[in-house]
Amino acid sequence: MSENKNFLMDEIDFSLEKTLEENINADKYFGFPLQVILDTENMLHNPKKKKVAYFSMEFGLSPSFYNTFISQGSMDQHNKKRDFAVFSNMRSMDYFHMVRMDTLVDLPIYSGGLGVLAGDTLKSVADLGLPLIGVGILWNKGYFLQRACIYLGQEVEEINWNPLRYPGLAPLRERIEIAIGTERVVLRLWKYYVFSHDRTHVVPLILLDSNLEENGVINRKITDRLYNSKTDWWKSVQRKVLGVGGIKALKALGYDVDLFHLNEGHAALAFVEMAKDLTADKLEALKKQFVYTCHTPVEAGHDRLPVSELKNVLDERELELALKLGTGDYDKQRVNLTLLALNAAHKANAVSERHEQVTKIQFPDYVKKIEGITNGIHHLTWVSEPMAQLFDQYVKEIGPWRSDPTTLKNVLKLTEDNQFKQKLWDAHMVNKHRLVKWLSPWLLKEHVFTIAWARRAASYKRPELILYDLDKLLSIAKSYGCLQVILAGKAHPKDKAGTHSIRNMLGKIDSLVGKQDNIKVLYLEDYDTYVGKMLVSGVDVWLNNPLPPFEASGTSGMKAILNGVPQLSTSDGWIAEAHQNIGIIFGYAPPEGEIGCENDFRIQEDANSLYRALSQMIALYQEAAAGQETMLSSQWLNMMIHCIAEAAFFNTHRMAKDYNAFAWGLKPGK
Ligand SMILES: *Cc1c(COP(=O)(O)O)cnc(C)c1O
């Protein structure tokens, strides 16, 4: 054992930050058991043990509210979540108040659902005790900090956080080098550890970082901003760092990996790195070591890197392989990373049943490789405290839901249990109270129907659909007394349409000034996982209105159902395969086997369907909210119970087991 201990201690570069020695010592790693890391690392360095490396451009780990590492001394102010503003139709409140934050900022190396999925995957893998290593990038400036602005929609600011003082992050001595054109770029390696819920297993996450003085002013910025797409050069080098750098990092740290899982095409150059020194006849065998998850049917989600730019980034052999595997019949000028990943991997998965059908239509030559494995969420991260307590109280009826979320199905046994129903309603009200209190300057009311839309402001998600016809929305609000709407979401800085959507939302909110007795609409700045968790558990209904079939899966609604929050949604992604009594489904549905046009947004028709469905939803809610008697017999309570039961399937424990059966073939344990 002592040998292993030295192994970990030798890996970390303690000279960079004096507080590291206080936080990583003989038995503790930032307050967590060090021995668990040593044992797991020992197992992961055993050449006989089959292991997987999981590559992702982003990881959303939410350490502010799940498995929070403990650090000696005070929090580095750069690592605190920023206070943020609200843009509402109560402009004077917005002017005088911010939402005050006193928590750790969530490790800023993700942008949205893709990253949160990757983070939740690592957590479930840790809980299941599987031998896997994560590979990602340490984004020195994060994604970006968003400020709402009525003239521009959003303003983009840099996140200046301090990785050396971020609890749980450790810089390593080991460095690797990759070539960018004729230059050498040195990458520092970091480790972060994702502990299992019971702290008996861990998944190491290796993060690559080019922020070293010796790299010069440009190259040291390669790992500054996640999805920097200023030019094709930036896009190309970021992908080379992840794919090529990732493989080199695994080797340098002594991990002899059996299978490489590419979470999205961003990491596809990992295959090129592995294939470099192989003869053509060996390539087929190498493909057996690669598996790929495709996350989107949307055009903008597929990287196409121009060959003219790749020439400045890849060497001759790398370019040859990228061209061979990554250019289709139509475009020889660009390397398509989706195609490269599809060709490199012997198996690929789409992220829902609907998405499987769509992917097979989009890539007919790859039908045999493709399977659908529906996304999930890590239930222990996303369950709110009051709901967890309720499930614990009923553990006899439900079962060991923490270790086995499939047991959540058993809440259906409680549909006739009035005491359970009362407690479920009360738990929801505790969550709602917390949300209202958090946003107290805006005087939201606990008994008023509250709905939220929060996610990346991408066009196909139709961010401003609920605000399309304000007269109609206002008349619905009036007919029920009052309505509260909460909105949030960032647009990628280069996404003009998404940014325009935010501007449009803010403009519409502004035009509702003076109407706050009937409707309160709040846009929360700088959406992240912390805000996400407050919303998915605290509102009455979760709104999801992508244009079908372009939402591959969607996961925020899964977080809501786990907390008993019903869905108001178009039929797309995971929703299309869920049981129907978890809310109301509305809007356009494409004919079977057709994809349609992603720019034909069908706003007017679907806004009208949305308003009809919203009225129905409020009527159902009011029945439940009217008093104990009607509440207990209401359809609403029944719906809340069915939501929780569906969470038995839509979680990453089930998903990781599916991945394992589909491609990984890993055995748990040391
Ligand atoms: C869960 C989550 C998402 C994913 O939202 P979708 O429903 O998939 O659009 C995006 N951003 C954050 C911060 C999340 O927590």
The ligand as a Tripos MOL2 file, in Angstrom:
@<TRIPOS>MOLECULE
LIG
   15    15     1     0     0
SMALL
NO_CHARGES

@<TRIPOS>ATOM
      1 C1        -29.6150   19.7450  -17.2500 C.3       1 LIG1
      2 C2        -29.0130   20.9890  -17.7760 C.ar      1 LIG1
      3 C3        -29.1050   21.2800  -19.1340 C.ar      1 LIG1
      4 C4        -29.8170   20.3870  -20.1200 C.3       1 LIG1
      5 O1        -31.0380   20.9460  -20.4930 O.3       1 LIG1
      6 P1        -31.9470   20.3220  -21.6500 P.3       1 LIG1
      7 O2        -33.2260   19.9780  -21.0180 O.co2     1 LIG1
      8 O3        -31.2530   19.0910  -22.1350 O.co2     1 LIG1
      9 O4        -32.0640   21.3580  -22.6710 O.co2     1 LIG1
     10 C5        -28.5230   22.4530  -19.5840 C.ar      1 LIG1
     11 N1        -27.8950   23.3040  -18.7560 N.ar      1 LIG1
     12 C6        -27.8010   23.0560  -17.4340 C.ar      1 LIG1
     13 C7        -27.1050   24.0390  -16.5700 C.3       1 LIG1
     14 C8        -28.3560   21.8950  -16.8980 C.ar      1 LIG1
     15 O5        -28.2530   21.6630  -15.5850 O.3       1 LIG1
@<TRIPOS>BOND
     1     1     2 1
     2     2     3 ar
     3     2    14 ar
     4     3     4 1
     5     3    10 ar
     6     4     5 1
     7     5     6 1
     8     6     7 2
     9     6     8 1
    10     6     9 1
    11    10    11 ar
    12    11    12 ar
    13    12    13 1
    14    12    14 ar
    15    14    15 1
@<TRIPOS>SUBSTRUCTURE
     1 LIG1         1 GROUP 0 **** ****
